[in-house]
Amino acid sequence: MEQLKKEILNNWLNIDFYSVARKIDFNNSNIEISKELILNTIRCLDYETSVVKNPSVNYVITIMALMWEYIDHEKYDIRKIVVKFLSRIGYPTSAIIADDKFDRKKNMFSPLGSVLEQLFATLNQEKNSIIVNEREFLLTKFQIEIWTAMDKEKVIGISAPTSAGKSFVILLKLLDTLLKHKLDIVYIVPTLSLLNQVTEDFNKNIKTLNIPNCNVVNSYTGQENIYTNNIFVLTQEKAISAFSDSENTFSKDMILVVDEIQNIERIKEDNDERAKILFDTLNEFRYKDNVKQIIISGPRISNIEKTGEEIFGIKTKNITTIDCPVLNLTYSICKIKDQYYLKQYCALCDNPLIMKITNPTIIEGYGKNKYNDEFLSYLNCFIEHLGQKQNIIFSPTAKVARKIACHLSGKGEVNSKIKDLERYYKKSVHPNYSMVKTLEKGVAYHHGKLPQHVRRTLEIAIRNKWITNIACTTTLLQGVNLPAQNIIIRNPHLYQNRNKYSPELSNYEMANLRGRAGRLMKDFIGRTFVLDETSFLDSESYDEENTFSDANKTLPTGYNERFEENRNDVEKIVMSNTPVNENMEKYGDLVSYIRQSVLRYGTRAVNKMKDVGIKLSKEQVAAIVLKLKSITVPKEICAKNRYWDPFVLDVIYKKYNEDVPNSPSKRGVWAKLNRMFKFLRDTPETNVMYKKYIPKRFQKGSNRSYLLNLCMSWSNETTLFDILSNNDYQNKAEDKIEDEIEDTIETLQNTVSYRVPLLLKPIFDINNPESVFLSSMQAGAYRTIPKNLIEMGIPRESALFIDKNIFNNFKIEENEEPFLIKEKLKKVVIEKRDTLPFWINEQLDVLG
């Protein structure tokens, strides 16, 4: 039987191999499907699912997926056996694709034939069925394991392939828990896109399942205690900010969920602040007694139980699977001695299948990096051959993603919703915005620099499959659910012009990228197409034997490696009064971390720092305590600016005594902002932070003035359309205008609303802590209504539109509690949302 199983697998993989080669015009050969093959396949599957003690889930799903795709369904009705075999191995959810009459409300498959078969299928499905508030759900065997563990375990580490459905079952169990207990949920995600997705998922399921007394929010104010159950969906930046602003943060009994935990890996790097913020946030939760359960989750994490134990100091339950409910195949083009070959990689096979490409003349740009017209035409042709599938084309940079999308020919006529979206972007961004041009063809691009309202609406259009081809950057690796049957990637380079610091996709990142093809209950098969295999073999991150293997990652759980590497320098500086400066690039953040820890905890910092891998003696910490007594800046100011060196903060406290503005709308604000910039730039001790937060091109001269103007326009609620319209685009080529539009958007998104507030925060905390100026810059609004709408999760441009069209005469009582203001605004928006344009309305699911 084992030999027959191998033959069956090889036959079906060859059928797909030759079919794909023929589809993309590389080879015209074909393999016929015989009746004998079908009978032997069913025989093997029956054996594997009923006789074998621990059946291979991946084998069954691989064979079942390929047979379902290629069999003649009019001649062979295999729906019943698909449901039967997949139910046997605990994956009835995958069988839903095969049953177009599946009752999603009752969670029932259509009749399977005999009463006995129906009985056995029902018994198998009952093992994988759960009920939340009288609503039944089918889960996989792996999902059931998560569900059961969340009833018993304090800390749970979950590792699985991308499409295994771990986030869905976690969400369901959290809502089931809220039906029985009064708890808060803190759900930490790495990006705004994922924050929006998780928020909408919670709101949708709360409504569907009729879960009472739940309040889903994207920020922490400390005034949410009036609600029975709060669900805080936060980025790591929002979570750490909450800890900085209050000593009683997250004081109710709570469950902590950390999605995409693999992002802490970059704490090994000295310049990745976001990874450090995530790691430090987790350490804040480590010492809170009211955290009743902790769940960390990520794709393909080795020894995730060790990660949980080292971060939180508690034994962690490991729930790991390598089984994937979707078959993922990788096809690559390689060049051997001037001949082109196509390879097929499957996780069940030690070696890839390979065939010579008989029509190599269509291949362009192999072994090169430039995205010129010749390569883009070839890419366009390649995608057209794949047919009307949903394709994601991986791009090394945001600019290249836009270039690819502009060049693709698309699918011709688009539906009315996409035409409406084009008009919406013209009016809310700019008539020359590149996305307008690409949407005309049903094509889009997606990266981290999109305006929030564009990102939100674009993801909705993609999920509804109104857009077929999407050029995408590494945002795809951050858990965003953009459905696609095919992923197309040229090479592992995350650059166009190489230098010694040029980043590349790792083997692990490539595995996660490939896992984005195909989604649970949506697709049986997801395919990845690699257009240049040699570029992977030449990369330091890959070895030929494991080029496209399903790589795992072991996560660092502290600063130990970097601290030991720089121990001598770090100890020398922390034992002195020397402020952190630009000569400490490799370890300056560790110096600041140590000083902040000692300032906060005193001699207790010895054990706190030891928990994160920084080992200093009691004597050393006592000496640092003495050094810190020389500073006069209050401790609470340092606590609110935890990534600043206290000695640098002390310089600001002593030297900057000028007036700072209360609001961006007052006269003279530009000049005050200018003086703050000059002080931080020209003061030797603060210059290192100025250079850290202000991009080089904006650090001086007319570009600095331009940045200040953008800060003022953004804070004073000038719409993005008006900001871009005020730019002088006369006598410029169209592509140059498009570049400048995207550059301005990036500056507003990253520098104005994120970097500048971080730079100016110490000055405001010291001189005017009640000022709303920085929060206005972060939000892009200073008035109460639009600012609150933005804090509720509505994108800025949409919040300004809603304020103008719904709340024109709306009055807010003076000194009214912020949570009451939000409740009133939410009620009005929900009542009037049907009066709003379609694409504005679609962004309001974050409200519930």
C-alpha positions, 0 to 999 in steps of 0.5 A: 500500500505504501508503494501505491500511495507514492505512485498515486501522489506522483501521478496527481502531482504530475497531472497538476504539473503538466496542466500548469505548464500548459496553462502558462505556455511552457509546455504543451504535453498533457496527462489523461486521468484514467478510471483506474487512477481514480479507483486506486486513489479512492482505495488509498484515501479510504485506507489512509483515513480508516486503517492508518492509526495516525493518518497523514493529513497533508497526504489526504488533503493533497490527493483530495485537492488535486483529484477535486480540481481535475476530475470530470465532475459530471462523470464522477460525483465524488462530493460524498467521499470528499466529505467522508474522508476529510471528516474522518481525519478531522478536517470537515471544514475543508470539505465545505468547498466541495458541497455547494449545498452546505447549510452554513446556518445549520452547519450541515452538509447535504445528504451523503446517500445511505443512512449509515454513511450519514450517521458515520459522517455526523459522528465524525463531525460532532467531534469537530463541532462547537457551539457559541450562544446556540450557533454551531461551528465546524472546526478542524482537529487542530482548532478543537485542540486550541479551543480545549486548551483555552478552557484549561491553560494559563499560557498557550503558544500556538504555531501553525501554517498561515491558513490553518485558521488559528485566529478564527478559533481564538476569536470564537473562544474569546467571545464564548468566554465573554458570555460566561465571565466578566473580562477584558480582552487585550488583542495586540496586532502589529499593523493598522491593516490587521488592527482594522481586520481584527476589529471588524471580525470581532464586531461582525461576530459579536453581532452575529452571535448576539454577545451582550455588553461588549465594547470593541475599541482601538485605544485605551483611555482608562475610562472603559471600566463602565463596560462589562467587557472591553475588547482592546484591539491595539498595535504594540505602540498603542499598548505601550503608550497606555502603560506610559500614561497611567500606573493603573493601566488595564486594571480589570481581569483580562486575557492577553492575545498576541498575534503574529508573535514572530515580530519580536524576532527583530529585537536582535537588531539595533534599529528596529524600534517596533520589535522592541516596543512589542517585546517591552509591551509583553514584559509590562503584561508579565508583571500584571497579576490580573492577566488570567490567560495569555495566548501567543500565536504565529506561523511556524514558530519552533519551540513556541512553548519556550518562547512563552516561558521565557517571556512570561516566566510561566509554563506554556502549553504548546499547540503546534501543527504542520498540517495545512488545510490547503494544498500549497504547491510552488512552481519555479523557473530555473536556468541550467546551462542556458536551458530553462526548466520548470520545477514543482515543489511539494512538501510531501516530496523530497525532490521537486519534479522538473521538466524542460520548458519548450517555449522559453522565448517568452521569458524575460529578465531572468537573473536581473533586478530591473522592472523594465518594460520588457520584464513587466510585459512578460509578467503581464503575459504570465498572469494572463495565462493563469486565467481569472484567478485572484493573484498577488504579485509580490513586490520588493518596494512600494514604488515597484508595487505601484509600477507593476500595477500600472503596467498590468492590463487587468481584466477589462470591464470592472463592476460599478463598485470599482468605478465608484471607488475610482471616483472616491479616490479622485475626490479624496486623494487626487485625480492623478493618484496612481490607484485611480489609474490601476483600478480602471483595469481592476488592478491594485497595489497594496503597501504600508504607505497607503492612506488609511481610507484607501487601505480600508476600502481597498482591502474590502474590494479585494476580499469581495474579489472585485479586484483580481490582481494585487501588487503587494509588498511585505505587508502581506507577511503581517497577517493581513487576509488578502485572499488569493489563489496564486502568489507570484514572486520574482526573487527574494530581493527587497530592493532594486539597487543593491548595497551591503545593507540591502534586505532580502526575504529569509527562507522563513518569510518565503514560507509564510509568503507561500502560505498566503496562497489559498485560504481555509474554506475558500480554496483547495489549492494555492500556488506560488510561482517563482520566476527566478529560482537562481536568485534564491540559490545565490542568496545567503538566506537559502540553501539549495537543499531547502530552498522552498521548504516550510521553514520554522523560526526560533524566536529570541526572547530578550536582549541577551545577545546584543547586550553580551556583544556590546557589554563593555561599551554599555557598562562603561557608559551606564556607569557615567553621566554621558548621554546617549549619542550618535557614536553609540548606534549599536547599543545606545538603545540598551543604555537608555533601556538600562537607565530607564529601568533603574530609574523606574525600579531602583535596585529591583531593576536587577531582576527585571533586567535579568528577565530580558537578558541584561545581567548587571550586578547589584553593585553596578545597579546601585552605582547607576542609581547614584548617577541618576540622582544628578538629574532633575527631570521628574521620573514621570516625564522619563516614564512617559518617554521610555525610549529616551535616555534620562540624561537627554531628557534632563537637558531638555528639562533644563534648557528648553523653557519656551512656550509650547502651543495648546492647539494647532489652530492658534496663531503663532504655532508655526514659529513655536514649532520651528523653534522646537525643531531648531532646539532639538537639532542644534543641541548636541545632546538631543541631535541624535534623537532629531536625526533618528525621528526626522528623515535626512531630507527634512532635517534642514533648509526649505524641506524642513519648512515644507515638513513644518507646513505639512504638520500644520496642515495635517493638524488643522484638518486640511483634507488630504485632497486639499494638501495634495492640490496645494502642491505645485505640479505644473509642467511636471511629467505624469509619472513625476506627479504620481511619485510626489503624491505618494511621497507626500502621503508617506510623509504624512503617514509616517513622519508627520503623524508618527515620528514628529510627535515622538520627537516633540513629546518630551518638550510637551510633557515637560512644558505643557502636558495638557496640550492637545497639539501632539494628539492632533498631529497624530490623529490629523484633527484637533476638534472634538468630533472628528478627533473622536471619530478617528479614535473610534477607528474611522479613517481620518478622511472619512471622519472629516467627511462624516463630521461635515455631512452628519454633525454640522449642527451637533453640539457637545456639552462642555466637560462631557466625559470622553466615553459618553461623547464616543457613545453619542457619536457612535449612535448617530453614525450608526443611525445615519450610515445608510445616508452616506456614500457606499465607500464611506459606509463600508468603512464603518464596520469598526463601529459594530 
